[in-house]
Amino acid sequence: MKNFSTWMLVLFMIMFWVFRVAVAFTSQLNIDFGGFEPLNERMEVILAFVVLLCIVLIVKRKIIGALLYLLAYGMYFGVDLYNNIQVMLLPQEGMMPDLSIYTSTIVSLIGVVIPIAVLIDLLADKNRKNNPKDSKTDWFYKNEQYDRKLDERADKNNYRTL
């Protein structure tokens, strides 16, 4: 994790995870958390643990972590985002959008955008490989000519030990 963008995305992931844990916790205690409510309380708890695993995998630069994160949050927040956009664009009689639909839409949009940004960041990162090319140290560790010179010089030293 050498890129600033990766650090920022992981920070946003953690902040959004803490927010979702707070929403689930306050919902379980029947406390109003500013109009934010979980879509499904059981699924919210399951997603909290899945996202913890995904954060660890993303920090280790594993693409499976980003895919799992996108799949989990995309399925959870994507359906709600689609339904809320349908309600806002095509309001039916007696179902005018209110503030709770707008806040739910914004939270769902954030829940879909962050995993997409994480996946794009991982796919665009060229240093994600197991053996990245590092110009600062490769001249020494991956230089066969230097090894040959060292071997030739070592063969010419004829020290006698007593």
Residue pairs with C-beta under 8 A, 6 or more apart in sequence:
1 7
1 10
1 59
1 61
2 127
3 121
3 125
3 127
5 121
6 121
6 125
9 114
9 117
9 118
9 121
10 55
10 58
10 59
12 114
13 51
13 54
13 55
13 58
13 69
13 114
13 118
14 55
16 110
16 111
16 114
17 48
17 51
17 52
17 55
20 38
20 44
20 47
20 48
20 51
21 48
22 33
23 33
23 36
23 37
23 38
23 44
24 38
24 41
24 44
24 45
24 48
26 32
26 33
27 33
27 37
27 38
27 41
27 44
28 41
35 99
35 100
35 103
36 103
36 107
37 100
37 104
38 44
39 76
39 77
39 80
39 104
40 76
43 76
47 72
47 73
47 76
50 68
50 72
51 69
51 72
51 73
53 65
53 68
54 65
54 66
54 68
54 69
54 72
55 65
56 65
57 64
57 65
57 66
57 68
58 65
58 66
58 69
58 118
58 122
61 122
61 125
61 128
63 122
63 123
63 128
66 115
66 118
66 119
66 122
67 119
69 115
69 118
69 119
70 115
70 116
70 118
70 119
72 115
73 111
73 112
73 114
73 115
74 112
74 115
76 111
77 107
77 108
77 109
77 111
77 112
78 108
78 112
80 104
80 108
81 105
81 108
81 109
81 111
81 112
84 97
84 101
84 104
84 105
84 108
85 105
87 95
87 97
87 101
88 97
88 101
88 102
88 105
91 97
122 128
126 132
139 146
140 146
